[in-house]
Amino acid sequence: MRYFLPLLALALAACSESSASRVGDGIYRIDGPGIPGGSDGPNRRTATQFCPGGYRVLNSESHKGGPDRATDAQETTTTWTIKCL
């Protein structure tokens, strides 16, 4: 039982991270993690870190499954392209 809480914390932390890459001047591409049911929360958090003055979503894509779609069929990944205001 005492191992359950640390494992739960690690699992939730892994689900809430997204990565961003710079595309151009003030434009970023944010790749959200695979989350069952899908969510834009990790993308919003990352967008506000890179653009504290605000941002505009230029493009949004959602895909079911990850790179290995056979094992991640229940997860939805989101990709945003944003421009800082």
N, C-alpha and C positions, 0 to 999 in steps of 0.2 A: 504494500500500500504506500509506503514512503517513497518508492521509486515512481509511482504514478504521477505525482504532481510535477516533478522535474521533467519527465518525459512529455507531459501535456504542455508544459511551457515551451519546450523545444519545438514541439510539433506546431504550436500556434505561431511561434516566431518565424518558423520556416515558411508558413503560409502567408505571412504578411509582408514579405519583402518583394520589391520590384527593382528592376535595373533600368538605368537610363543611359543613353548615348547621345552625344551632340551631333546634330545633322548639319546645322548651319548657324548663322548669327542669331542667337536667341531662340533657336528651334531645337527641340529635343524629341527623341523617340523613346517612349517608356514601354518596357515589356513587363506586364504584370505576371504574377505567379499563377500557376494552375490552382484554381479553387473550385471545389464542388459547388455547382449552382452558379458560379461566376460572381464577381464583385468588382466594382471600380474603386473601392476604398484604398487599396495599395497604390493605385495610379494617382489618385488625388493627393495622397500624402507626399509622394515623390514629386509631383508637379509643384506643390507649394514649397518644397525644399529648394527646387531649382529656380522658381519664379515667385519670390515672396510678394512682389507687387501685383500679382495676378497673371493669369494665363488664359489662352483661348485654345480649345481643342480643334485642330485642323482636320484630323482624321482619327477614326476609332474603328478598330476591328476586333471581333471576338471569334475565337475558334474553340471548338470542343476537342478535348484531348491535347496532349503535348506532343513532343517529338516522337515518342513511342505510343501511338494512338491505341494500340491494343491493350496496354496496361493502364493508360490514363483516360479512358473513355468517358468517365464521369466528371472530369475536371474541365473547366472553361478558362482559357487564357485570354487576356485582353492586351491589345497594343494600341497606344495612343501616340499621335504626333501632335506636339503642342508648340505654341509660340508665346514667349513671354511678352507681356504688355509693358 
